[in-house]
């Protein structure tokens, strides 16, 4: 494993608001920088009461301005919601403000329900079907401008903004391989196609000016505490939030509960457990074993840890424990050249 990183959703907790979420996000980023995380990513989601990072590029600027070294970026921008030129200008601006520290991860999904997607896009011609063309158009805006170029991103032309493709199926894995870009799989909430996506990405990868060999990232939910029982309790906030989405009633991040018994039906429990199975929940020893297992079966080049934890102090401690473990695993230089197997088997 080459790097370990962090994905934050700027959680809005029950009883809290976006102002608190952003304050906690910046505090977490500052700690993550000290703990050795390579990058700090934020995600574009819309019409979700529990996630504050809808205006992702603005939050990235907030975090980059409040930190010094850590890479900051999008995990990701949902490109079908935007004009590629606008995104090139936004991230060209961020790169000009914070040179060499900005990443741009791109997703194909809307990051919302269809009603919200229509409200976001209005009369834009882009949709998921034009995603490959939109990525190529965006790449072109980051190329150095020529003297006779009629349309250019200002700022943006010549910017040093690495692109990453994100996905939860095989589509973006194939496109990332074709374009020679790094690929991040959303296994922290949609692990079903992890094996297939990583296999296709590595098998079909074409070296490019951006990357000479595949770089595969996996999202992992990490909920660490002093004991397994304490970590399992922290995890219930995330389980409750997933449950609200399964029921079609997304809400703010709830406080943890002692037990999920009686709060979900057997089918609901099965769905939530399936979607969160790429998680490491427990004491430091338990989390270490699970992360070692996930690295062994995916051969990931990078783990990007994430967690929806209600209490900010507990969230900080969880990511601190994760950093200690991931730093050890990174130094251990575990092999990354074997074929992946399906995580969670």
C-alpha positions as CSV (number, residue, x, y, z in Angstrom):
1,X,0.0,0.0,0.0
2,X,1.4,3.3,-1.1
3,X,-0.8,5.8,0.8
4,X,-3.7,6.1,3.2
5,X,-6.2,8.9,3.0
6,X,-9.5,10.2,4.5
7,X,-12.9,10.9,3.0
8,X,-15.1,13.2,5.1
9,X,-18.8,13.8,4.4
10,X,-19.1,16.8,6.7
11,X,-21.8,15.0,8.7
12,X,-24.7,17.1,10.1
13,X,-25.6,15.5,13.3
14,X,-29.0,15.5,15.0
15,X,-29.2,18.7,17.0
16,X,-26.5,20.3,14.9
17,X,-26.3,22.3,11.7
18,X,-24.0,22.9,8.7
19,X,-21.9,25.5,10.6
20,X,-20.9,22.9,13.2
21,X,-20.3,20.3,10.5
22,X,-17.8,22.6,8.6
23,X,-16.0,23.5,11.9
24,X,-15.6,19.8,12.7
25,X,-14.5,19.0,9.1
26,X,-11.7,21.6,9.3
27,X,-10.6,20.4,12.7
28,X,-10.5,16.8,11.5
29,X,-8.5,17.9,8.4
30,X,-5.9,19.6,10.6
31,X,-5.6,16.5,12.8
32,X,-5.4,14.3,9.7
33,X,-2.5,16.3,8.4
34,X,-0.6,15.7,11.6
35,X,-1.5,12.0,11.7
36,X,0.1,11.5,8.2
37,X,-3.0,11.1,6.0
38,X,-1.9,11.7,2.4
39,X,-5.1,13.3,1.2
40,X,-8.4,14.6,2.6
41,X,-11.4,14.3,0.3
42,X,-14.9,15.7,0.4
43,X,-17.9,14.4,-1.6
44,X,-20.7,16.0,-3.5
45,X,-24.2,15.0,-2.3
46,X,-27.4,16.9,-2.6
47,X,-30.7,17.0,-0.8
48,X,-29.4,14.8,2.0
49,X,-30.0,16.4,5.4
50,X,-27.0,14.6,7.0
51,X,-24.3,15.7,4.6
52,X,-23.1,19.3,4.4
53,X,-20.6,19.1,1.5
54,X,-23.0,19.8,-1.4
55,X,-20.9,22.9,-2.5
56,X,-17.8,20.7,-2.6
57,X,-15.3,23.1,-4.2
58,X,-16.1,25.7,-1.6
59,X,-15.6,23.3,1.3
60,X,-12.3,22.1,-0.4
61,X,-11.1,25.7,-0.3
62,X,-12.2,26.1,3.3
63,X,-10.1,23.0,4.2
64,X,-7.1,23.8,2.0
65,X,-7.0,27.3,3.5
66,X,-7.0,25.9,7.0
67,X,-4.3,23.3,6.5
68,X,-0.7,23.5,5.2
69,X,0.5,20.3,3.5
70,X,-2.2,17.6,3.1
71,X,-3.7,17.2,-0.3
72,X,-7.3,18.2,-0.5
73,X,-9.8,17.2,-3.1
74,X,-13.1,15.9,-4.3
75,X,-14.2,12.3,-3.8
76,X,-15.9,13.3,-5.8
77,X,-17.5,15.9,-8.0
78,X,-20.5,14.4,-9.8
79,X,-19.6,15.6,-13.3
80,X,-23.0,15.1,-14.9
81,X,-24.3,17.8,-12.6
82,X,-22.0,20.4,-14.1
83,X,-20.4,22.0,-17.2
84,X,-16.9,20.7,-17.5
85,X,-15.7,24.2,-18.1
86,X,-17.1,25.4,-14.8
87,X,-15.4,22.5,-12.9
88,X,-12.1,23.3,-14.7
89,X,-12.4,27.0,-13.6
90,X,-13.3,26.0,-10.0
91,X,-10.4,23.6,-9.6
92,X,-8.1,25.8,-11.6
93,X,-8.8,28.5,-9.1
94,X,-8.2,26.1,-6.2
95,X,-4.9,25.0,-7.7
96,X,-3.9,28.6,-8.2
97,X,-4.7,29.3,-4.5
98,X,-3.1,26.1,-3.1
99,X,-0.6,24.9,-5.7
100,X,0.2,21.2,-5.9
101,X,-2.3,20.3,-3.2
102,X,-5.6,19.8,-5.1
103,X,-7.1,16.6,-6.3
104,X,-10.2,16.2,-8.5
105,X,-12.1,12.9,-8.2
106,X,-15.0,12.5,-10.7
107,X,-18.1,10.5,-10.3
108,X,-20.8,9.5,-12.9
109,X,-23.7,9.2,-10.5
110,X,-25.9,12.3,-9.6
111,X,-25.1,12.1,-5.9
112,X,-28.8,12.5,-5.2
113,X,-32.2,11.3,-6.2
114,X,-33.6,11.8,-9.7
115,X,-35.8,14.7,-8.7
116,X,-32.8,16.5,-7.3
117,X,-30.7,15.6,-10.3
118,X,-33.2,17.2,-12.6
119,X,-33.3,20.4,-10.4
120,X,-29.5,20.5,-10.5
121,X,-29.1,20.0,-14.2
122,X,-31.9,22.1,-15.6
123,X,-31.1,22.5,-19.3
124,X,-27.6,21.0,-19.2
125,X,-27.0,18.6,-22.0
126,X,-24.8,16.4,-19.8
127,X,-26.0,13.2,-18.3
128,X,-24.5,9.9,-17.2
129,X,-24.3,8.8,-20.9
130,X,-22.0,11.7,-21.8
131,X,-19.7,11.1,-18.9
132,X,-16.7,9.8,-20.9
133,X,-17.0,12.8,-23.3
134,X,-17.3,15.2,-20.3
135,X,-14.1,13.8,-18.7
136,X,-12.2,14.2,-22.0
137,X,-13.5,17.8,-22.3
138,X,-12.5,18.6,-18.7
139,X,-9.0,17.1,-19.4
140,X,-8.7,19.4,-22.4
141,X,-9.3,22.5,-20.3
142,X,-6.4,21.6,-18.0
143,X,-4.0,21.4,-21.0
144,X,-1.8,24.5,-21.5
145,X,-3.6,27.0,-23.7
146,X,-2.4,27.7,-27.2
147,X,-2.2,31.2,-28.6
148,X,-5.1,30.8,-31.0
149,X,-7.3,28.8,-28.6
150,X,-10.8,30.4,-28.7
151,X,-12.1,28.8,-25.4
152,X,-10.1,28.2,-22.3
153,X,-10.5,27.8,-18.6
154,X,-9.2,30.9,-16.7
155,X,-7.9,29.9,-14.2
156,X,-7.5,26.2,-15.2
157,X,-5.4,26.1,-18.4
158,X,-2.1,24.4,-17.5
159,X,-3.3,23.7,-13.9
160,X,-1.7,20.8,-12.0
161,X,-4.9,19.1,-11.0
162,X,-4.7,15.2,-11.0
163,X,-7.9,13.5,-12.1
164,X,-9.3,10.4,-10.4
165,X,-12.3,8.4,-11.6
166,X,-14.7,7.1,-8.9
167,X,-17.2,4.3,-9.2
168,X,-19.3,1.6,-7.6
169,X,-19.6,-0.6,-10.8
170,X,-17.4,-1.6,-13.7
171,X,-18.2,1.4,-15.9
172,X,-15.7,3.9,-14.4
173,X,-13.2,1.1,-13.8
174,X,-13.1,0.5,-17.6
175,X,-13.0,4.2,-18.4
176,X,-10.2,4.8,-15.9
177,X,-8.2,1.9,-17.4
178,X,-8.8,3.3,-20.9
179,X,-7.7,6.8,-20.0
180,X,-4.8,5.7,-17.7
181,X,-6.2,7.4,-14.6
182,X,-6.3,6.4,-10.9
183,X,-9.5,4.6,-9.9
184,X,-11.3,4.8,-6.6
185,X,-14.0,2.2,-5.8
186,X,-16.8,3.2,-3.4
187,X,-16.6,-0.1,-1.4
188,X,-17.5,1.7,1.8
189,X,-21.1,1.8,0.8
190,X,-21.5,-0.2,-2.4
191,X,-19.1,-3.2,-2.3
192,X,-20.9,-5.6,-4.6
193,X,-18.8,-5.1,-7.8
194,X,-15.4,-4.5,-6.0
195,X,-13.8,-7.7,-7.3
196,X,-15.0,-7.2,-10.9
197,X,-14.1,-3.5,-11.0
198,X,-10.6,-3.9,-9.7
199,X,-9.9,-6.9,-12.0
200,X,-11.1,-5.0,-15.1
201,X,-9.2,-1.9,-14.2
202,X,-5.9,-3.7,-13.7
203,X,-6.4,-6.0,-16.7
204,X,-7.3,-3.2,-19.2
205,X,-5.1,-0.4,-17.9
206,X,-3.3,1.7,-20.5
207,X,-0.3,3.8,-19.3
208,X,-0.8,7.5,-19.9
209,X,0.9,10.8,-19.3
210,X,-0.9,10.9,-15.9
211,X,0.0,7.4,-14.7
212,X,2.3,4.6,-15.8
213,X,0.7,1.8,-13.9
214,X,-2.7,1.2,-12.2
215,X,-3.4,3.0,-8.9
216,X,-6.5,1.4,-7.2
217,X,-8.1,3.0,-4.2
218,X,-10.8,1.4,-2.0
219,X,-13.1,3.2,0.4
220,X,-13.3,1.5,3.9
221,X,-15.5,2.5,6.8
222,X,-13.3,2.6,9.9
223,X,-14.9,2.8,13.4
224,X,-12.2,2.3,16.0
225,X,-12.2,2.7,19.7
226,X,-10.6,1.3,22.9
227,X,-12.8,-1.8,22.8
228,X,-14.9,-3.8,20.3
229,X,-18.1,-2.9,22.2
230,X,-17.4,0.8,22.2
231,X,-16.6,0.8,18.4
232,X,-19.7,-1.2,17.7
233,X,-21.8,1.4,19.5
234,X,-20.1,4.2,17.4
235,X,-21.0,2.2,14.3
236,X,-24.7,2.3,15.1
237,X,-25.0,5.9,14.1
238,X,-23.8,5.0,10.6
239,X,-26.1,1.9,10.6
240,X,-29.1,4.1,11.5
241,X,-28.3,6.6,8.8
242,X,-28.0,3.8,6.2
243,X,-31.3,2.4,7.5
244,X,-33.0,5.8,7.1
245,X,-31.9,5.8,3.4
246,X,-33.0,2.2,2.9
247,X,-36.4,3.4,4.1
248,X,-36.4,6.4,1.8
249,X,-36.3,8.9,4.6
250,X,-32.7,10.2,4.8
251,X,-31.9,12.3,7.8
252,X,-29.2,13.8,10.0
253,X,-26.6,11.6,11.6
254,X,-28.3,10.2,14.7
255,X,-26.7,9.6,18.1
256,X,-25.5,6.0,18.7
257,X,-27.6,3.4,20.5
258,X,-26.7,0.5,22.7
259,X,-28.1,-2.0,20.3
260,X,-29.8,-2.1,16.9
261,X,-32.1,-5.0,18.0
262,X,-35.7,-4.0,17.5
263,X,-34.8,-1.0,15.3
264,X,-34.7,-2.9,12.0
265,X,-36.3,-5.8,10.4
266,X,-34.3,-8.9,9.3
267,X,-34.4,-7.8,5.6
268,X,-33.3,-4.3,6.5
269,X,-30.5,-5.6,8.7
270,X,-29.3,-7.8,5.7
271,X,-29.3,-4.8,3.4
272,X,-27.4,-2.5,5.7
273,X,-24.9,-5.2,6.7
274,X,-24.3,-6.0,3.0
275,X,-23.7,-2.4,2.1
276,X,-21.3,-1.7,5.0
277,X,-19.4,-5.0,4.8
278,X,-16.2,-3.2,3.7
279,X,-15.8,-1.8,7.2
280,X,-13.4,-2.2,10.0
281,X,-15.1,-1.9,13.4
282,X,-13.6,-2.6,16.7
283,X,-10.6,-2.2,19.0
284,X,-7.2,-1.4,17.4
285,X,-6.3,-5.1,17.1
286,X,-9.7,-5.9,15.5
287,X,-9.4,-3.0,13.1
288,X,-5.9,-4.0,12.2
289,X,-6.9,-7.5,11.3
290,X,-9.7,-6.4,9.2
291,X,-7.6,-3.8,7.3
292,X,-4.9,-6.4,6.7
293,X,-7.6,-8.7,5.3
294,X,-9.0,-6.1,3.0
295,X,-5.5,-5.2,1.7
296,X,-4.7,-8.9,1.2
297,X,-7.9,-9.6,-0.8
298,X,-7.9,-6.4,-2.9
299,X,-4.2,-5.5,-3.2
300,X,-5.2,-1.9,-3.0
301,X,-2.6,0.8,-3.6
302,X,-4.4,3.1,-1.3
303,X,-7.1,2.9,1.4
304,X,-9.3,5.9,1.9
305,X,-10.9,5.7,5.3
306,X,-14.3,7.2,6.1
307,X,-16.7,7.1,9.0
308,X,-20.0,8.7,10.0
309,X,-19.5,9.1,13.8
310,X,-21.8,11.3,15.9
311,X,-19.4,12.5,18.6
312,X,-16.6,14.6,17.1
313,X,-14.1,13.6,19.8
314,X,-14.8,9.9,19.2
315,X,-14.5,10.5,15.5
316,X,-11.1,12.1,15.9
317,X,-9.9,9.2,18.1
318,X,-11.2,6.7,15.5
319,X,-9.3,8.3,12.7
320,X,-6.2,8.7,14.9
321,X,-6.2,4.9,15.6
322,X,-6.8,4.2,11.9
323,X,-3.8,6.4,11.0
324,X,-1.5,4.5,13.4
325,X,-2.6,1.2,11.9
326,X,-2.5,2.3,8.3
327,X,0.9,3.9,8.7
328,X,2.2,0.6,10.0
329,X,0.6,-1.3,7.1
330,X,2.0,1.2,4.6
331,X,5.5,0.8,5.9
332,X,5.1,-3.0,5.9
333,X,4.9,-2.7,2.0
334,X,2.3,-5.4,1.6
335,X,2.2,-6.9,-1.9
336,X,0.0,-5.1,-4.4
337,X,0.4,-7.3,-7.5
338,X,-2.0,-10.2,-6.9
339,X,-5.4,-10.5,-8.4
340,X,-8.1,-9.1,-6.1
341,X,-10.8,-11.3,-4.6
342,X,-14.2,-10.2,-3.6
343,X,-14.0,-8.3,-0.3
344,X,-16.0,-9.7,2.5
345,X,-15.9,-13.3,1.4
